[in-house]
Amino acid sequence: MHPETAYEEVRTTERIASVLTGLGLDVQRFDDVTGVVGLLGSGKKGRTVALRADIDALNLQELNKVPYKSRTDGKMHACGHDAHATIMLGCGRPGQKLDPLHSPYFDIDERILGMGVELFTAAILRYLRKAA
């Protein structure tokens, strides 16, 4: 209901980080860009699984007459990113059977090649430094 376009997802990032923190995940935020990574570790060594969801909206005026329509003039989730983020939050629930490290991360814009990889890499490096 409050879509934000790429690099402007401040409210969206705050909300996602709050939910992930409430789920007990180690949340990695960034000073220079929106987006968030939630780290859910099993304590086991091995491969890492990364799941990704986009969170940016499009610059479109929503004309639908539904209760959940965009409340932000000129912006809407017309591409399913709101659903992607919701599904990803469910994947971050503790007790999921993904070992050894299951990390949902919420990306700002899939149209910028490699942005998700940069966010995830930065978060993992911070996590490893903190754990050492």
Secondary structure in CASP SS format (residue, H / E / C, confidence):
PFRMAT SS
TARGET T0000
AUTHOR 0000-0000-0000
METHOD secondary structure of the structure
MODEL  1
M C 1.00
H C 1.00
P C 1.00
E C 1.00
T E 1.00
A C 1.00
Y C 1.00
E C 1.00
E C 1.00
V H 1.00
R H 1.00
T H 1.00
T H 1.00
E H 1.00
R H 1.00
I H 1.00
A H 1.00
S H 1.00
V H 1.00
L H 1.00
T H 1.00
G H 1.00
L C 1.00
G C 1.00
L C 1.00
D E 1.00
V E 1.00
Q E 1.00
R C 1.00
F C 1.00
D C 1.00
D C 1.00
V C 1.00
T C 1.00
G C 1.00
V E 1.00
V E 1.00
G E 1.00
L E 1.00
L E 1.00
G E 1.00
S C 1.00
G C 1.00
K C 1.00
K C 1.00
G C 1.00
R C 1.00
T E 1.00
V E 1.00
A E 1.00
L E 1.00
R E 1.00
A E 1.00
D E 1.00
I C 1.00
D C 1.00
A E 1.00
L E 1.00
N C 1.00
L C 1.00
Q C 1.00
E C 1.00
L C 1.00
N C 1.00
K C 1.00
V C 1.00
P C 1.00
Y C 1.00
K C 1.00
S C 1.00
R C 1.00
T C 1.00
D C 1.00
G C 1.00
K C 1.00
M E 1.00
H C 1.00
A C 1.00
C C 1.00
G C 1.00
H H 1.00
D H 1.00
A H 1.00
H H 1.00
A H 1.00
T H 1.00
I H 1.00
M H 1.00
L H 1.00
G H 1.00
C H 1.00
G C 1.00
R C 1.00
P C 1.00
G C 1.00
Q C 1.00
K C 1.00
L C 1.00
D C 1.00
P C 1.00
L E 1.00
H E 1.00
S E 1.00
P E 1.00
Y E 1.00
F E 1.00
D E 1.00
I C 1.00
D C 1.00
E C 1.00
R C 1.00
I C 1.00
L C 1.00
G C 1.00
M H 1.00
G H 1.00
V H 1.00
E H 1.00
L H 1.00
F H 1.00
T H 1.00
A H 1.00
A H 1.00
I H 1.00
L H 1.00
R H 1.00
Y H 1.00
L H 1.00
R H 1.00
K H 1.00
A H 1.00
A C 1.00
END
